[in-house]
Amino acid sequence: MSTIKEMDRIVVLEKGSITEEGTFAALLRKKGIFYQLWEKQKL
């Protein structure tokens, strides 16, 4: 997931539907699914 930081736009899919999209910083601020995945990856 560390390479994702460099992307212009990130799209998060859940069960075939877009649930979130935006920049790395915006998705972390939102504290949604992307944030949860990022936090799990840090462990």
mmCIF entry with sequence, helices, sheets and N, C-alpha, C, O atoms, coordinates in Angstrom:
data_MODEL
# 
_entry.id   MODEL 
# 
_entity.id                         1 
_entity.type                       polymer 
_entity.pdbx_number_of_molecules   1 
# 
_entity_poly.entity_id                      1 
_entity_poly.type                           'polypeptide(L)' 
_entity_poly.nstd_linkage                   no 
_entity_poly.nstd_monomer                   no 
_entity_poly.pdbx_seq_one_letter_code       MSTIKEMDRIVVLEKGSITEEGTFAALLRKKGIFYQLWEKQKL 
_entity_poly.pdbx_seq_one_letter_code_can   MSTIKEMDRIVVLEKGSITEEGTFAALLRKKGIFYQLWEKQKL 
_entity_poly.pdbx_strand_id                 A 
# 
loop_
_entity_poly_seq.entity_id 
_entity_poly_seq.num 
_entity_poly_seq.mon_id 
_entity_poly_seq.hetero 
1 1  MET n 
1 2  SER n 
1 3  THR n 
1 4  ILE n 
1 5  LYS n 
1 6  GLU n 
1 7  MET n 
1 8  ASP n 
1 9  ARG n 
1 10 ILE n 
1 11 VAL n 
1 12 VAL n 
1 13 LEU n 
1 14 GLU n 
1 15 LYS n 
1 16 GLY n 
1 17 SER n 
1 18 ILE n 
1 19 THR n 
1 20 GLU n 
1 21 GLU n 
1 22 GLY n 
1 23 THR n 
1 24 PHE n 
1 25 ALA n 
1 26 ALA n 
1 27 LEU n 
1 28 LEU n 
1 29 ARG n 
1 30 LYS n 
1 31 LYS n 
1 32 GLY n 
1 33 ILE n 
1 34 PHE n 
1 35 TYR n 
1 36 GLN n 
1 37 LEU n 
1 38 TRP n 
1 39 GLU n 
1 40 LYS n 
1 41 GLN n 
1 42 LYS n 
1 43 LEU n 
# 
_struct_asym.id          A 
_struct_asym.entity_id   1 
# 
loop_
_struct_conf.conf_type_id 
_struct_conf.id 
_struct_conf.pdbx_PDB_helix_id 
_struct_conf.beg_label_comp_id 
_struct_conf.beg_label_asym_id 
_struct_conf.beg_label_seq_id 
_struct_conf.pdbx_beg_PDB_ins_code 
_struct_conf.end_label_comp_id 
_struct_conf.end_label_asym_id 
_struct_conf.end_label_seq_id 
_struct_conf.pdbx_end_PDB_ins_code 
_struct_conf.beg_auth_comp_id 
_struct_conf.beg_auth_asym_id 
_struct_conf.beg_auth_seq_id 
_struct_conf.end_auth_comp_id 
_struct_conf.end_auth_asym_id 
_struct_conf.end_auth_seq_id 
_struct_conf.pdbx_PDB_helix_class 
_struct_conf.details 
_struct_conf.pdbx_PDB_helix_length 
HELX_P HELX_P1 AA1 SER A 2  ? GLU A 6  ? SER A 2  GLU A 6  5 ? 5  
HELX_P HELX_P2 AA2 PHE A 24 ? LYS A 30 ? PHE A 24 LYS A 30 1 ? 7  
HELX_P HELX_P3 AA3 ILE A 33 ? LYS A 42 ? ILE A 33 LYS A 42 1 ? 10 
# 
_struct_conf_type.id          HELX_P 
_struct_conf_type.criteria    ? 
_struct_conf_type.reference   ? 
# 
_struct_sheet.id               AA1 
_struct_sheet.type             ? 
_struct_sheet.number_strands   2 
_struct_sheet.details          ? 
# 
_struct_sheet_order.sheet_id     AA1 
_struct_sheet_order.range_id_1   1 
_struct_sheet_order.range_id_2   2 
_struct_sheet_order.offset       ? 
_struct_sheet_order.sense        anti-parallel 
# 
loop_
_struct_sheet_range.sheet_id 
_struct_sheet_range.id 
_struct_sheet_range.beg_label_comp_id 
_struct_sheet_range.beg_label_asym_id 
_struct_sheet_range.beg_label_seq_id 
_struct_sheet_range.pdbx_beg_PDB_ins_code 
_struct_sheet_range.end_label_comp_id 
_struct_sheet_range.end_label_asym_id 
_struct_sheet_range.end_label_seq_id 
_struct_sheet_range.pdbx_end_PDB_ins_code 
_struct_sheet_range.beg_auth_comp_id 
_struct_sheet_range.beg_auth_asym_id 
_struct_sheet_range.beg_auth_seq_id 
_struct_sheet_range.end_auth_comp_id 
_struct_sheet_range.end_auth_asym_id 
_struct_sheet_range.end_auth_seq_id 
AA1 1 ILE A 10 ? GLU A 14 ? ILE A 10 GLU A 14 
AA1 2 SER A 17 ? GLY A 22 ? SER A 17 GLY A 22 
# 
loop_
_atom_site.group_PDB 
_atom_site.id 
_atom_site.type_symbol 
_atom_site.label_atom_id 
_atom_site.label_alt_id 
_atom_site.label_comp_id 
_atom_site.label_asym_id 
_atom_site.label_entity_id 
_atom_site.label_seq_id 
_atom_site.pdbx_PDB_ins_code 
_atom_site.Cartn_x 
_atom_site.Cartn_y 
_atom_site.Cartn_z 
_atom_site.occupancy 
_atom_site.B_iso_or_equiv 
_atom_site.pdbx_formal_charge 
_atom_site.auth_seq_id 
_atom_site.auth_comp_id 
_atom_site.auth_asym_id 
_atom_site.auth_atom_id 
_atom_site.pdbx_PDB_model_num 
ATOM 1   N N  . MET A 1 1  ? 0.815   -1.198 0.000  1.00 0.00 ? 1  MET A N  1 
ATOM 2   C CA . MET A 1 1  ? 0.000   0.000  0.000  1.00 0.00 ? 1  MET A CA 1 
ATOM 3   C C  . MET A 1 1  ? 0.858   1.261  0.000  1.00 0.00 ? 1  MET A C  1 
ATOM 4   O O  . MET A 1 1  ? 0.339   2.337  -0.298 1.00 0.00 ? 1  MET A O  1 
ATOM 5   N N  . SER A 1 2  ? 2.128   1.175  0.316  1.00 0.00 ? 2  SER A N  1 
ATOM 6   C CA . SER A 1 2  ? 2.943   2.387  0.381  1.00 0.00 ? 2  SER A CA 1 
ATOM 7   C C  . SER A 1 2  ? 3.074   3.080  -0.974 1.00 0.00 ? 2  SER A C  1 
ATOM 8   O O  . SER A 1 2  ? 3.253   4.298  -1.015 1.00 0.00 ? 2  SER A O  1 
ATOM 9   N N  . THR A 1 3  ? 2.990   2.347  -2.078 1.00 0.00 ? 3  THR A N  1 
ATOM 10  C CA . THR A 1 3  ? 3.075   2.971  -3.399 1.00 0.00 ? 3  THR A CA 1 
ATOM 11  C C  . THR A 1 3  ? 1.820   3.780  -3.724 1.00 0.00 ? 3  THR A C  1 
ATOM 12  O O  . THR A 1 3  ? 1.853   4.633  -4.610 1.00 0.00 ? 3  THR A O  1 
ATOM 13  N N  . ILE A 1 4  ? 0.747   3.534  -3.042 1.00 0.00 ? 4  ILE A N  1 
ATOM 14  C CA . ILE A 1 4  ? -0.508  4.247  -3.282 1.00 0.00 ? 4  ILE A CA 1 
ATOM 15  C C  . ILE A 1 4  ? -0.388  5.733  -2.943 1.00 0.00 ? 4  ILE A C  1 
ATOM 16  O O  . ILE A 1 4  ? -1.102  6.555  -3.518 1.00 0.00 ? 4  ILE A O  1 
ATOM 17  N N  . LYS A 1 5  ? 0.498   6.085  -2.027 1.00 0.00 ? 5  LYS A N  1 
ATOM 18  C CA . LYS A 1 5  ? 0.685   7.487  -1.626 1.00 0.00 ? 5  LYS A CA 1 
ATOM 19  C C  . LYS A 1 5  ? 0.941   8.405  -2.815 1.00 0.00 ? 5  LYS A C  1 
ATOM 20  O O  . LYS A 1 5  ? 0.564   9.577  -2.789 1.00 0.00 ? 5  LYS A O  1 
ATOM 21  N N  . GLU A 1 6  ? 1.576   7.882  -3.847 1.00 0.00 ? 6  GLU A N  1 
ATOM 22  C CA . GLU A 1 6  ? 1.990   8.680  -5.003 1.00 0.00 ? 6  GLU A CA 1 
ATOM 23  C C  . GLU A 1 6  ? 0.898   8.856  -6.063 1.00 0.00 ? 6  GLU A C  1 
ATOM 24  O O  . GLU A 1 6  ? 1.098   9.609  -7.016 1.00 0.00 ? 6  GLU A O  1 
ATOM 25  N N  . MET A 1 7  ? -0.221  8.200  -5.928 1.00 0.00 ? 7  MET A N  1 
ATOM 26  C CA . MET A 1 7  ? -1.280  8.254  -6.934 1.00 0.00 ? 7  MET A CA 1 
ATOM 27  C C  . MET A 1 7  ? -2.026  9.594  -6.900 1.00 0.00 ? 7  MET A C  1 
ATOM 28  O O  . MET A 1 7  ? -2.182  10.202 -5.841 1.00 0.00 ? 7  MET A O  1 
ATOM 29  N N  . ASP A 1 8  ? -2.480  10.038 -8.068 1.00 0.00 ? 8  ASP A N  1 
ATOM 30  C CA . ASP A 1 8  ? -3.274  11.261 -8.167 1.00 0.00 ? 8  ASP A CA 1 
ATOM 31  C C  . ASP A 1 8  ? -4.692  11.051 -7.658 1.00 0.00 ? 8  ASP A C  1 
ATOM 32  O O  . ASP A 1 8  ? -5.307  11.954 -7.091 1.00 0.00 ? 8  ASP A O  1 
ATOM 33  N N  . ARG A 1 9  ? -5.192  9.848  -7.871 1.00 0.00 ? 9  ARG A N  1 
ATOM 34  C CA . ARG A 1 9  ? -6.569  9.525  -7.484 1.00 0.00 ? 9  ARG A CA 1 
ATOM 35  C C  . ARG A 1 9  ? -6.617  8.070  -7.061 1.00 0.00 ? 9  ARG A C  1 
ATOM 36  O O  . ARG A 1 9  ? -6.070  7.198  -7.736 1.00 0.00 ? 9  ARG A O  1 
ATOM 37  N N  . ILE A 1 10 ? -7.271  7.813  -5.946 1.00 0.00 ? 10 ILE A N  1 
ATOM 38  C CA . ILE A 1 10 ? -7.415  6.461  -5.422 1.00 0.00 ? 10 ILE A CA 1 
ATOM 39  C C  . ILE A 1 10 ? -8.902  6.131  -5.387 1.00 0.00 ? 10 ILE A C  1 
ATOM 40  O O  . ILE A 1 10 ? -9.715  6.931  -4.923 1.00 0.00 ? 10 ILE A O  1 
ATOM 41  N N  . VAL A 1 11 ? -9.248  4.955  -5.876 1.00 0.00 ? 11 VAL A N  1 
ATOM 42  C CA . VAL A 1 11 ? -10.639 4.502  -5.873 1.00 0.00 ? 11 VAL A CA 1 
ATOM 43  C C  . VAL A 1 11 ? -10.715 3.249  -5.003 1.00 0.00 ? 11 VAL A C  1 
ATOM 44  O O  . VAL A 1 11 ? -9.970  2.292  -5.212 1.00 0.00 ? 11 VAL A O  1 
ATOM 45  N N  . VAL A 1 12 ? -11.614 3.266  -4.038 1.00 0.00 ? 12 VAL A N  1 
ATOM 46  C CA . VAL A 1 12 ? -11.795 2.132  -3.127 1.00 0.00 ? 12 VAL A CA 1 
ATOM 47  C C  . VAL A 1 12 ? -13.063 1.401  -3.533 1.00 0.00 ? 12 VAL A C  1 
ATOM 48  O O  . VAL A 1 12 ? -14.138 1.995  -3.601 1.00 0.00 ? 12 VAL A O  1 
ATOM 49  N N  . LEU A 1 13 ? -12.931 0.111  -3.801 1.00 0.00 ? 13 LEU A N  1 
ATOM 50  C CA . LEU A 1 13 ? -14.074 -0.714 -4.181 1.00 0.00 ? 13 LEU A CA 1 
ATOM 51  C C  . LEU A 1 13 ? -14.429 -1.655 -3.039 1.00 0.00 ? 13 LEU A C  1 
ATOM 52  O O  . LEU A 1 13 ? -13.552 -2.197 -2.366 1.00 0.00 ? 13 LEU A O  1 
ATOM 53  N N  . GLU A 1 14 ? -15.716 -1.838 -2.834 1.00 0.00 ? 14 GLU A N  1 
ATOM 54  C CA . GLU A 1 14 ? -16.188 -2.802 -1.853 1.00 0.00 ? 14 GLU A CA 1 
ATOM 55  C C  . GLU A 1 14 ? -17.389 -3.517 -2.451 1.00 0.00 ? 14 GLU A C  1 
ATOM 56  O O  . GLU A 1 14 ? -18.398 -2.898 -2.787 1.00 0.00 ? 14 GLU A O  1 
ATOM 57  N N  . LYS A 1 15 ? -17.262 -4.825 -2.577 1.00 0.00 ? 15 LYS A N  1 
ATOM 58  C CA . LYS A 1 15 ? -18.319 -5.652 -3.161 1.00 0.00 ? 15 LYS A CA 1 
ATOM 59  C C  . LYS A 1 15 ? -18.736 -5.146 -4.542 1.00 0.00 ? 15 LYS A C  1 
ATOM 60  O O  . LYS A 1 15 ? -19.920 -5.147 -4.881 1.00 0.00 ? 15 LYS A O  1 
ATOM 61  N N  . GLY A 1 16 ? -17.753 -4.714 -5.334 1.00 0.00 ? 16 GLY A N  1 
ATOM 62  C CA . GLY A 1 16 ? -18.006 -4.294 -6.705 1.00 0.00 ? 16 GLY A CA 1 
ATOM 63  C C  . GLY A 1 16 ? -18.492 -2.874 -6.879 1.00 0.00 ? 16 GLY A C  1 
ATOM 64  O O  . GLY A 1 16 ? -18.761 -2.459 -8.006 1.00 0.00 ? 16 GLY A O  1 
ATOM 65  N N  . SER A 1 17 ? -18.615 -2.113 -5.806 1.00 0.00 ? 17 SER A N  1 
ATOM 66  C CA . SER A 1 17 ? -19.074 -0.724 -5.895 1.00 0.00 ? 17 SER A CA 1 
ATOM 67  C C  . SER A 1 17 ? -18.018 0.226  -5.358 1.00 0.00 ? 17 SER A C  1 
ATOM 68  O O  . SER A 1 17 ? -17.280 -0.103 -4.430 1.00 0.00 ? 17 SER A O  1 
ATOM 69  N N  . ILE A 1 18 ? -17.958 1.416  -5.960 1.00 0.00 ? 18 ILE A N  1 
ATOM 70  C CA . ILE A 1 18 ? -17.040 2.443  -5.468 1.00 0.00 ? 18 ILE A CA 1 
ATOM 71  C C  . ILE A 1 18 ? -17.591 2.985  -4.161 1.00 0.00 ? 18 ILE A C  1 
ATOM 72  O O  . ILE A 1 18 ? -18.720 3.473  -4.107 1.00 0.00 ? 18 ILE A O  1 
ATOM 73  N N  . THR A 1 19 ? -16.786 2.897  -3.108 1.00 0.00 ? 19 THR A N  1 
ATOM 74  C CA . THR A 1 19 ? -17.224 3.400  -1.808 1.00 0.00 ? 19 THR A CA 1 
ATOM 75  C C  . THR A 1 19 ? -16.547 4.712  -1.434 1.00 0.00 ? 19 THR A C  1 
ATOM 76  O O  . THR A 1 19 ? -17.103 5.518  -0.687 1.00 0.00 ? 19 THR A O  1 
ATOM 77  N N  . GLU A 1 20 ? -15.337 4.919  -1.962 1.00 0.00 ? 20 GLU A N  1 
ATOM 78  C CA . GLU A 1 20 ? -14.596 6.156  -1.697 1.00 0.00 ? 20 GLU A CA 1 
ATOM 79  C C  . GLU A 1 20 ? -13.686 6.434  -2.880 1.00 0.00 ? 20 GLU A C  1 
ATOM 80  O O  . GLU A 1 20 ? -13.271 5.518  -3.589 1.00 0.00 ? 20 GLU A O  1 
ATOM 81  N N  . GLU A 1 21 ? -13.380 7.715  -3.085 1.00 0.00 ? 21 GLU A N  1 
ATOM 82  C CA . GLU A 1 21 ? -12.354 8.067  -4.047 1.00 0.00 ? 21 GLU A CA 1 
ATOM 83  C C  . GLU A 1 21 ? -11.809 9.443  -3.708 1.00 0.00 ? 21 GLU A C  1 
ATOM 84  O O  . GLU A 1 21 ? -12.515 10.304 -3.183 1.00 0.00 ? 21 GLU A O  1 
ATOM 85  N N  . GLY A 1 22 ? -10.534 9.626  -4.021 1.00 0.00 ? 22 GLY A N  1 
ATOM 86  C CA . GLY A 1 22 ? -9.891  10.894 -3.749 1.00 0.00 ? 22 GLY A CA 1 
ATOM 87  C C  . GLY A 1 22 ? -8.391  10.729 -3.661 1.00 0.00 ? 22 GLY A C  1 
ATOM 88  O O  . GLY A 1 22 ? -7.851  9.689  -4.038 1.00 0.00 ? 22 GLY A O  1 
ATOM 89  N N  . THR A 1 23 ? -7.717  11.752 -3.166 1.00 0.00 ? 23 THR A N  1 
ATOM 90  C CA . THR A 1 23 ? -6.275  11.684 -2.975 1.00 0.00 ? 23 THR A CA 1 
ATOM 91  C C  . THR A 1 23 ? -5.970  10.897 -1.709 1.00 0.00 ? 23 THR A C  1 
ATOM 92  O O  . THR A 1 23 ? -6.855  10.630 -0.896 1.00 0.00 ? 23 THR A O  1 
ATOM 93  N N  . PHE A 1 24 ? -4.725  10.536 -1.562 1.00 0.00 ? 24 PHE A N  1 
ATOM 94  C CA . PHE A 1 24 ? -4.286  9.809  -0.372 1.00 0.00 ? 24 PHE A CA 1 
ATOM 95  C C  . PHE A 1 24 ? -4.649  10.591 0.895  1.00 0.00 ? 24 PHE A C  1 
ATOM 96  O O  . PHE A 1 24 ? -5.244  10.044 1.824  1.00 0.00 ? 24 PHE A O  1 
ATOM 97  N N  . ALA A 1 25 ? -4.282  11.868 0.919  1.00 0.00 ? 25 ALA A N  1 
ATOM 98  C CA . ALA A 1 25 ? -4.536  12.693 2.106  1.00 0.00 ? 25 ALA A CA 1 
ATOM 99  C C  . ALA A 1 25 ? -6.029  12.844 2.389  1.00 0.00 ? 25 ALA A C  1 
ATOM 100 O O  . ALA A 1 25 ? -6.456  12.778 3.542  1.00 0.00 ? 25 ALA A O  1 
ATOM 101 N N  . ALA A 1 26 ? -6.813  13.046 1.344  1.00 0.00 ? 26 ALA A N  1 
ATOM 102 C CA . ALA A 1 26 ? -8.260  13.223 1.525  1.00 0.00 ? 26 ALA A CA 1 
ATOM 103 C C  . ALA A 1 26 ? -8.904  11.957 2.087  1.00 0.00 ? 26 ALA A C  1 
ATOM 104 O O  . ALA A 1 26 ? -9.777  12.033 2.952  1.00 0.00 ? 26 ALA A O  1 
ATOM 105 N N  . LEU A 1 27 ? -8.477  10.806 1.601  1.00 0.00 ? 27 LEU A N  1 
ATOM 106 C CA . LEU A 1 27 ? -9.049  9.550  2.083  1.00 0.00 ? 27 LEU A CA 1 
ATOM 107 C C  . LEU A 1 27 ? -8.648  9.269  3.526  1.00 0.00 ? 27 LEU A C  1 
ATOM 108 O O  . LEU A 1 27 ? -9.440  8.716  4.289  1.00 0.00 ? 27 LEU A O  1 
ATOM 109 N N  . LEU A 1 28 ? -7.442  9.639  3.905  1.00 0.00 ? 28 LEU A N  1 
ATOM 110 C CA . LEU A 1 28 ? -7.051  9.466  5.307  1.00 0.00 ? 28 LEU A CA 1 
ATOM 111 C C  . LEU A 1 28 ? -7.860  10.380 6.220  1.00 0.00 ? 28 LEU A C  1 
ATOM 112 O O  . LEU A 1 28 ? -8.280  9.968  7.301  1.00 0.00 ? 28 LEU A O  1 
ATOM 113 N N  . ARG A 1 29 ? -8.078  11.618 5.787  1.00 0.00 ? 29 ARG A N  1 
ATOM 114 C CA . ARG A 1 29 ? -8.876  12.566 6.592  1.00 0.00 ? 29 ARG A CA 1 
ATOM 115 C C  . ARG A 1 29 ? -10.299 12.080 6.785  1.00 0.00 ? 29 ARG A C  1 
ATOM 116 O O  . ARG A 1 29 ? -10.904 12.303 7.834  1.00 0.00 ? 29 ARG A O  1 
ATOM 117 N N  . LYS A 1 30 ? -10.831 11.416 5.773  1.00 0.00 ? 30 LYS A N  1 
ATOM 118 C CA . LYS A 1 30 ? -12.211 10.929 5.826  1.00 0.00 ? 30 LYS A CA 1 
ATOM 119 C C  . LYS A 1 30 ? -12.402 9.840  6.884  1.00 0.00 ? 30 LYS A C  1 
ATOM 120 O O  . LYS A 1 30 ? -13.489 9.669  7.435  1.00 0.00 ? 30 LYS A O  1 
ATOM 121 N N  . LYS A 1 31 ? -11.307 9.103  7.154  1.00 0.00 ? 31 LYS A N  1 
ATOM 122 C CA . LYS A 1 31 ? -11.315 8.019  8.142  1.00 0.00 ? 31 LYS A CA 1 
ATOM 123 C C  . LYS A 1 31 ? -12.369 6.948  7.849  1.00 0.00 ? 31 LYS A C  1 
ATOM 124 O O  . LYS A 1 31 ? -13.063 6.468  8.745  1.00 0.00 ? 31 LYS A O  1 
ATOM 125 N N  . GLY A 1 32 ? -12.462 6.593  6.578  1.00 0.00 ? 32 GLY A N  1 
ATOM 126 C CA . GLY A 1 32 ? -13.398 5.555  6.148  1.00 0.00 ? 32 GLY A CA 1 
ATOM 127 C C  . GLY A 1 32 ? -12.679 4.231  5.931  1.00 0.00 ? 32 GLY A C  1 
ATOM 128 O O  . GLY A 1 32 ? -11.765 3.875  6.675  1.00 0.00 ? 32 GLY A O  1 
ATOM 129 N N  . ILE A 1 33 ? -13.102 3.514  4.908  1.00 0.00 ? 33 ILE A N  1 
ATOM 130 C CA . ILE A 1 33 ? -12.555 2.196  4.613  1.00 0.00 ? 33 ILE A CA 1 
ATOM 131 C C  . ILE A 1 33 ? -11.068 2.272  4.275  1.00 0.00 ? 33 ILE A C  1 
ATOM 132 O O  . ILE A 1 33 ? -10.279 1.464  4.764  1.00 0.00 ? 33 ILE A O  1 
ATOM 133 N N  . PHE A 1 34 ? -10.683 3.232  3.447  1.00 0.00 ? 34 PHE A N  1 
ATOM 134 C CA . PHE A 1 34 ? -9.275  3.362  3.083  1.00 0.00 ? 34 PHE A CA 1 
ATOM 135 C C  . PHE A 1 34 ? -8.421  3.588  4.324  1.00 0.00 ? 34 PHE A C  1 
ATOM 136 O O  . PHE A 1 34 ? -7.364  2.975  4.471  1.00 0.00 ? 34 PHE A O  1 
ATOM 137 N N  . TYR A 1 35 ? -8.863  4.442  5.195  1.00 0.00 ? 35 TYR A N  1 
ATOM 138 C CA . TYR A 1 35 ? -8.144  4.722  6.440  1.00 0.00 ? 35 TYR A CA 1 
ATOM 139 C C  . TYR A 1 35 ? -7.972  3.436  7.256  1.00 0.00 ? 35 TYR A C  1 
ATOM 140 O O  . TYR A 1 35 ? -6.887  3.167  7.773  1.00 0.00 ? 35 TYR A O  1 
ATOM 141 N N  . GLN A 1 36 ? -9.023  2.661  7.368  1.00 0.00 ? 36 GLN A N  1 
ATOM 142 C CA . GLN A 1 36 ? -8.958  1.413  8.128  1.00 0.00 ? 36 GLN A CA 1 
ATOM 143 C C  . GLN A 1 36 ? -7.946  0.446  7.508  1.00 0.00 ? 36 GLN A C  1 
ATOM 144 O O  . GLN A 1 36 ? -7.173  -0.188 8.226  1.00 0.00 ? 36 GLN A O  1 
ATOM 145 N N  . LEU A 1 37 ? -7.951  0.334  6.183  1.00 0.00 ? 37 LEU A N  1 
ATOM 146 C CA . LEU A 1 37 ? -6.992  -0.533 5.500  1.00 0.00 ? 37 LEU A CA 1 
ATOM 147 C C  . LEU A 1 37 ? -5.559  -0.041 5.721  1.00 0.00 ? 37 LEU A C  1 
ATOM 148 O O  . LEU A 1 37 ? -4.651  -0.839 5.951  1.00 0.00 ? 37 LEU A O  1 
ATOM 149 N N  . TRP A 1 38 ? -5.367  1.260  5.651  1.00 0.00 ? 38 TRP A N  1 
ATOM 150 C CA . TRP A 1 38 ? -4.044  1.842  5.860  1.00 0.00 ? 38 TRP A CA 1 
ATOM 151 C C  . TRP A 1 38 ? -3.538  1.552  7.277  1.00 0.00 ? 38 TRP A C  1 
ATOM 152 O O  . TRP A 1 38 ? -2.376  1.191  7.468  1.00 0.00 ? 38 TRP A O  1 
ATOM 153 N N  . GLU A 1 39 ? -4.407  1.712  8.249  1.00 0.00 ? 39 GLU A N  1 
ATOM 154 C CA . GLU A 1 39 ? -4.024  1.463  9.634  1.00 0.00 ? 39 GLU A CA 1 
ATOM 155 C C  . GLU A 1 39 ? -3.682  -0.010 9.860  1.00 0.00 ? 39 GLU A C  1 
ATOM 156 O O  . GLU A 1 39 ? -2.725  -0.316 10.570 1.00 0.00 ? 39 GLU A O  1 
ATOM 157 N N  . LYS A 1 40 ? -4.438  -0.911 9.277  1.00 0.00 ? 40 LYS A N  1 
ATOM 158 C CA . LYS A 1 40 ? -4.155  -2.356 9.412  1.00 0.00 ? 40 LYS A CA 1 
ATOM 159 C C  . LYS A 1 40 ? -2.810  -2.701 8.790  1.00 0.00 ? 40 LYS A C  1 
ATOM 160 O O  . LYS A 1 40 ? -2.074  -3.535 9.317  1.00 0.00 ? 40 LYS A O  1 
ATOM 161 N N  . GLN A 1 41 ? -2.489  -2.066 7.681  1.00 0.00 ? 41 GLN A N  1 
ATOM 162 C CA . GLN A 1 41 ? -1.246  -2.334 6.973  1.00 0.00 ? 41 GLN A CA 1 
ATOM 163 C C  . GLN A 1 41 ? -0.040  -1.924 7.818  1.00 0.00 ? 41 GLN A C  1 
ATOM 164 O O  . GLN A 1 41 ? 1.029   -2.520 7.691  1.00 0.00 ? 41 GLN A O  1 
ATOM 165 N N  . LYS A 1 42 ? -0.192  -0.938 8.658  1.00 0.00 ? 42 LYS A N  1 
ATOM 166 C CA . LYS A 1 42 ? 0.919   -0.445 9.471  1.00 0.00 ? 42 LYS A CA 1 
ATOM 167 C C  . LYS A 1 42 ? 1.322   -1.421 10.572 1.00 0.00 ? 42 LYS A C  1 
ATOM 168 O O  . LYS A 1 42 ? 2.432   -1.325 11.095 1.00 0.00 ? 42 LYS A O  1 
ATOM 169 N N  . LEU A 1 43 ? 0.449   -2.354 10.935 1.00 0.00 ? 43 LEU A N  1 
ATOM 170 C CA . LEU A 1 43 ? 0.765   -3.304 12.005 1.00 0.00 ? 43 LEU A CA 1 
ATOM 171 C C  . LEU A 1 43 ? 1.814   -4.301 11.628 1.00 0.00 ? 43 LEU A C  1 
ATOM 172 O O  . LEU A 1 43 ? 2.172   -5.156 12.437 1.00 0.00 ? 43 LEU A O  1 
# 
